[in-house]
Amino acid sequence: MTDPTNHPSLAERIAGLFHRPGRSILTFFEHLGRYMSTIGWMLYNFRNAKEYSGNIMQQMVMIGNNSIPIVLFVSMFVGMVTSVQSSYQLYDWIPRSVVGALVTKSVLLELTPLLTALVLAGKVGATITAELGTMRVTEQIDALEALAFDPVSFLITPRVLAGILMFPVLVIFGDLVAILGGMFGASAIAGIPVEAFVDGMQSSFETWDAFFGIIKGTVFGFIITSVSCYQGFQVQGGSEGVGKATMNSVVVTCLSVVVMDFVLASVLL
């Protein structure tokens, strides 16, 4: 028979219920403080970034050039789906040119920047975390420190700068392809003339809409790359820790992007 004294009492169980949320809150602020400290150190040593310009170009290729196919694929179908659903929801007495206006507004302001960021959080963010995490568990980062290299300037700064520079470019490509996809979907599937779609697009287009999407891309690029670098730097526990950090990186970046999307829309629109 088991000893009943080994089982926690009701009071201990209730205390445990309150302990876990409190511990989670403390852990959150602990990681937030370490993340801000890492970003502060990166900004403080920003002048050293020119010494690693080759790393910046390499990361720009990895983040930007290698991500173009998936961004264009997603943007094409986002535009097509938006146009088809918009035409389906409109009544017959509403001008069909409204579809072009809805697609343009939705794509520029919300869909392309947000979906591009969410897709790249899984592709770029996971890759960065896995790379840096592997370097951490194999003690390559420790070796850089032993050789008097600043690992933040050498590893984090090029990736963050590349994300800030390349995410807006990807958003621009995504906007163009999404609008073309919306035009194709409206014409081929919804039966809306191209001329009507273009008229609606021209009547609703505002320069600020395009700039707002670019601002979102810049902020999302910073969030995804910086959080992913932090998660990679904090890896512990060998290969298992790398996998856990990669999963945490994708989850945290996606949640951060969604929250920041709301903040930017509330402040700038």
N, C-alpha and C positions, 0 to 999 in steps of 0.2 A: 504494500500500500504506500501511496505517496504521502509525504509529510506535508500537512496543510500549512505549516509555517513557511514553506518555500513559495507559496503563492502570495502575490501582493494583495494587500487589503483594498477595500473600496476607496478609502481615502487616498491611497497611493495611486490607484488608477485614475482618480479624478485629477490629482496633482499632475500626473503624467500627461493628461489631455491638455492642460494649460501650459505645461512645460514645452511641449513640441512646437506650438505656434510661436512662443517666445523665443525659442532657440532658432527657429527659421528666420524670424525677424532680425535677430542679432547676426546670423550668418549672412543675410542679405546686405545689411549695412557694412559688415566687414568686407565683403567682396566689392561693394560699391566704393568704399574707401581705398582699397587696393587698386581698383580700376582707375579712379581719379588720380591716384598717385602716379600710376604708370603713364597716363595721358599728360599729367603735369611734367613729368620727367622728359617725355617725348618733345613737348613744346619748348621746354627749357634748353634742350640740346638740338633744337631744330637747325641751328647753324651748321651742324655737322652732317646734315643730310646731303650736301653737295659732294661730300667725300664718297658717298655710296650711290652716285647717280646711275651707275650701271645696274644696280639692284632695282632702282626705281623703274627703269625702262623694262627690265625683265618682268617685273610685277605688272606693269601696264599691259604687256603682251598677254600675260597669263589671265589677268582679270578682264581686260577689255576684248582683245582679239579672240581669245578662246571661248568667250561667252557670247559672241555675236550670234552663232547659229541658234542656240536655245532661246535667246531673247527674241529673235525675229520669228521663230516658230510660234512662241507663245503669243506674241503681239498680233500676228496674222489672225489667229483664231479668236483672240479677244475682240478684235475689230469686227470679225464676221458674226460672232455670237451677239455682240452688242447691237449691230444693225438689224439682225433677224428678230431679236426679241423686241427691239424698239418698234419695228414695223408691225409686229404682232399685237402689241399693246395699244397702238393708235387706232382710233376710230376712222371710219371712211371719210368723215367730214373734216378731219384734220389734214392740212396739207402734207403731202408725202415728203416735202423738203425738210420737214422737221426732223426726220431721221438723220439727215446729214448733220444738223445742229446738235442733236443728242449724242451722236457718235463722237463728234469733235470735242465737245465739252467733256464727256465722260473719259475719253482716252487721254486728253491732255492733262486734265486736272487730277484724275484719280487712278484709272485702271492701269495704264502703262507704268507709271512710277511705282505703284504699290506692288503689282504682280511681278514686275522686273526685280524689285528688291526681295520679294519672298522667294522667287526662284533662285536668285543668286545667293541668298542666305544659305540655301542648301548646297549649292555648287561651290561658290567661292569661299564662303564662311567655313564650311566643313573642311575644305582643302587646306586653308590656312591653319586652322586649329590642329589638324592631323600632322601637318609639316612641323609646326613649332613644338607640338607635343612630343613627336618622335625625337626631335632634337633635344628636348628637355630630358627625356628618359634615357637617351643614349649619351647624355652628358656633353653634347656638343656645345650647348650654351655655356656650360661651365668652362669648357675649353676656351671659348671666345673671351670670357672674362679673365681667364688666366693669361691670355695673350694681350691683355690691355685693350681689347675691343669693347666698345659699348654695345651690348646686345640690343638695347632698345633702338639706338640709332641705326644699327646694322640690320636688324630684322623687322622691327615694328614700323618705324617711320617710312621705309619704302613701300610697305604694303598699304599703310593708311593713306599716304599721298596718292598712290596709284588708284585706290578706291575712290578718293575724292575727285580725281581727274577723269576717271573712265566711266563711272556710273552715270553722270549726266550725258556723256556721249552715247551710251547704250540707251538711255531714255529717249534721246532724240531719234535714233534709228528706230526704236520701238514705236514712237509716235507716228513716224512716217509709214511704217509697214502696217500698223493698226488701222490707220485711216484708209490706206489702200485696201486692206482686207475688209473694212466696213463698206467701202464703195462696191467691192466685188460681191459681198454678201447681199447688199441691198439690191444690186442689179440682177444678179443671177438667181437668187433665191426668193427675195421679196418682191421682185418685179418693179422696183422703183427705178425710173430713168436716171442715168448718170448725171444728166443736166440738173435734175431736181436735187439730187444728193449734193452736188457741188454748190448749188445756190444756197442750200441750207448751211453748208459748211462755211461759205464765205460770209453769210449774214451773221453768223454767231461767233466767228473767230475773233479773239482778242489777243493781242501780243502778250499781255500779262499771264494768260492761261498757259502759254508755252513756257514762259520764264518760271512760273510757279512749279511746273513739273520738273524743270531743270534744278530748281532749288531743292525740291524733294529728293531728286537723285543724288545731289551733293551730300545732303544730310544723311540719307540712307547709306551711301557709300562709306561715310565716316563711321557710322554706327556699326555696320556689318564687319568692316575690317578691324576696327579697334577692339570690339568685343571678342572677335575670333582670335585676335592676337593675344589678348589677355587670357582667354581660356587656354590657349596653347601653352603660354608661359607658366600657368599654374598647375600643369599636369603633374600628378603624383600616382605612383602605383603601377608603373610599367605599361604594357600594352593595354591592359584593362582600363587603366586611367586615361589613356589616349582615346579609347572608344567612348568612355563616359563623358570626357570633355568635349568631344566632337558632337555628341548628342545634345549636351547642355548648350553648346554654342549655337546650334541651329534653333533650338527652342527659344533661347534668350534673345537672339537677334530678330527672330520673327515677331515675338511679343513686343520688343522695343520698337520695331519698325511700325507696327500697327498703332501703338500708343503715340509715337512721334507724328504719324500721319494725322491723327486727330488734333494734336497740338498745333501743327503747322496750319491745318485748315482753319482752326479757330482763331489763330493769330493773324494770318496773312490774307485771308479772304474777307 
